[in-house]
Amino acid sequence: MEKQIKICHLTSAHQADDIRIYHKECKFLAKINRFKIYLIAVNAKEIYQDNVQIISAKCKFSNRTSRIVLAAYSVYKKGLEIDADIYHFHDPELLPYGLKLKRMGKFVIYDSHEDVPRQILGKHWIPKYLRKIISITFETFENYIAKRLSYIITSTPTIEHRYLKINPNSSAICNYPILNENNELITWESRKNELCYVGGITVIRGIIELIKVMDMIPYRLNLAGSYSPLILRDKLVSMPGWEKVNDCGQIGRNEIIQLLNQSKIGIVTLHPKENYLESLPIKMFEYMHAGIPVIASNFPLWQEILTENKCGICVDPFNLDQIAEAIKYLLNNEGEARIMGINGREAVTKKYNWENEVKKLENIYINAFNKK
């Protein structure tokens, strides 16, 4: 019998039930007998489920800074107790501890979910005059450590290309939908004349423009996600278009799928910030998987995906008339909209799905262990 490979996932910033970390990476690979999977998260409920051992790193913190410092150390210390063959960490604040583990002779993977230096440029809680300085400083720090780690995993090919310049052991494992999460195509006739937006609700993700558009059209918006900052909701509620919003708040996966399956259009009109231009937002592919056409920002990469697969319309995210006209066009031309939805679902079934992506991670783990 082959020796089991002990793999320890470390996160100081995500919940233990995070979609990418737990439901996609841990849970999928725990089905393989060769792997013994541990997940360490801050103040998590300790439980063994889906063949994954979830372990809590107990930690008290009062603000963002103390979380970054204290939680990262707590997760690292707990991770040492596992004595894993492979450590797979998910947060930038764990970079110094990833380097420590590498120097102990461990195989260490940094899972870069976002292009953090570019993301910093859009952080509303960092003063504008400091963002560029912090971004450059962090990128220098991140590159120094990433170069010395065993492997870098990224969520998009664009981020992969950045890391390949400093560490040849880098590859993209895209955050595409899980096929069996929404495996029954809902008929067009059973859906409502509603559009939906699922995900983080922020100014730079186009929420202000979207609520203004709602005042221009005779349809409703299903809105699901958390507000950042929280006071943003107060501003939205005061806008005329808000009366056409079904505010669902932060909801679970089953509720999200239900929301997608009752809607006829998915919206992803993010602003053209540097870290969004070549991103692959999971919401866009979840809309496609649900069988509904997508209205997305006219970024070249997104335009290429939607045009190639004939599954949506790209618009200027600042042009209210364009967004409104795209919505009205799709809901007034239901035959074409239905075909776009079918095309998008077919593209996800064949190409843009997690079942394809997770095979890459399985090979990384096995190759790493075989080289020991």
Secondary structure, 3 states (H helix, E strand, C coil): CCCCEEEEEEECCCCCCCHHHHHHHHHHHHCCCCEEEEEEEECCCCEEECCEEEEEECCCCCCHHHHHHHHHHHHHHHHHHHCCCEEEECCHHHHHHHHHHHHCCCEEEEEECCCHHHHHCCCCCCCHHHHHHHHHHHHHHHHHHHCCCCEEEECCHHHHHHHHCCCCCEEECCCCCCHHHHCCCCCHHHCCCEEEEECCECHHHCHHHHHHHHCCCCCEEEEECCECCCCHHHHHHCCHHHHHEEEEECCCHHHHHHHHHHCCEEEECCCCCHHHHCCCCHHHHHHHHCCCCEEEECCHHHHHHHHHHCCEEEECCCCHHHHHHHHHHHHHCHHHHHHHHHHHHHHHHHCCCHHHHHHHHHHHHHHHHHCC
